[in-house]
Amino acid sequence: MQYVYDFGDDWDHSIRIERVSEATPGTNYPRLLKASGACPPEDVGGAPGYEEFLEAIADPEHEQHGDMVRWSGRPFDPEDAQIDRIIERLEKLAKKWAPPPGRPKAKT
C-alpha cells in the first residue's frame, strides 16, 4: 500500500502486507512486525529538508545545529523507529476496534 503523508512535504510511505493468516486467540490486531528508521519531524521540508536537518544535528559545528536541536524539541536518532510507541498506539487501536465482549466477530 502506498500513501502520501503531509502533502506539503510529500512523504511517500510504503506498507507491505507480507501474509494474511488465521488470527491467534488472545492476540491484539493490528500489530507491528517490523519497523525501520525514525519518523522525520513534522514540517522538516520533505526529503531535502530532512537531509539538511540530519546534517545539522549530527555536527555541533554546523551553523544551524543549535537552531535545529531547539526546533526539534528533543534528542533525535534517525535509526530509532520508537517501536515501543508504535506498539502502544496499535494496542490502543486494537482495543478500540475490538468487538464488544459477548458478541462474536463478524465472519468475512
HUCOR-V182582 format. One record per residue. N is the residue number from 1. RES is the residue in one small letter. D_CENTER is the distance of its C-alpha to the mean C-alpha in Angstrom with 2 decimals. Layout:
N RES D_CENTER
N RES D_CENTER
//
This chain:
1 m 14.89
2 q 14.26
3 y 13.16
4 v 13.29
5 y 11.20
6 d 13.29
7 f 16.61
8 g 18.01
9 d 15.69
10 d 15.39
11 w 11.95
12 d 12.59
13 h 9.98
14 s 11.40
15 i 10.98
16 r 13.97
17 i 15.88
18 e 18.07
19 r 20.48
20 v 21.48
21 s 23.76
22 e 25.55
23 a 23.75
24 t 24.53
25 p 26.29
26 g 24.65
27 t 21.13
28 n 18.51
29 y 16.65
30 p 14.01
31 r 12.85
32 l 10.53
33 l 12.75
34 k 11.00
35 a 8.02
36 s 8.98
37 g 8.59
38 a 7.04
39 c 5.43
40 p 9.01
41 p 10.86
42 e 11.86
43 d 14.99
44 v 15.24
45 g 17.29
46 g 15.51
47 a 15.90
48 p 19.28
49 g 18.30
50 y 15.38
51 e 18.00
52 e 20.47
53 f 18.16
54 l 17.59
55 e 21.36
56 a 22.29
57 i 20.36
58 a 21.53
59 d 25.14
60 p 26.87
61 e 29.69
62 h 27.66
63 e 29.10
64 q 25.78
65 h 24.40
66 g 25.35
67 d 24.21
68 m 20.70
69 v 20.37
70 r 21.68
71 w 19.59
72 s 16.23
73 g 17.68
74 r 16.44
75 p 16.59
76 f 13.94
77 d 13.46
78 p 11.92
79 e 12.09
80 d 10.34
81 a 6.84
82 q 7.88
83 i 8.28
84 d 10.68
85 r 8.63
86 i 6.45
87 i 10.01
88 e 11.61
89 r 9.92
90 l 10.71
91 e 14.12
92 k 14.77
93 l 14.26
94 a 16.45
95 k 19.07
96 k 19.11
97 w 19.59
98 a 22.04
99 p 25.62
100 p 28.04
101 p 30.01
102 g 33.17
103 r 32.01
104 p 31.23
105 k 28.23
106 a 29.31
107 k 30.21
108 t 28.63
//
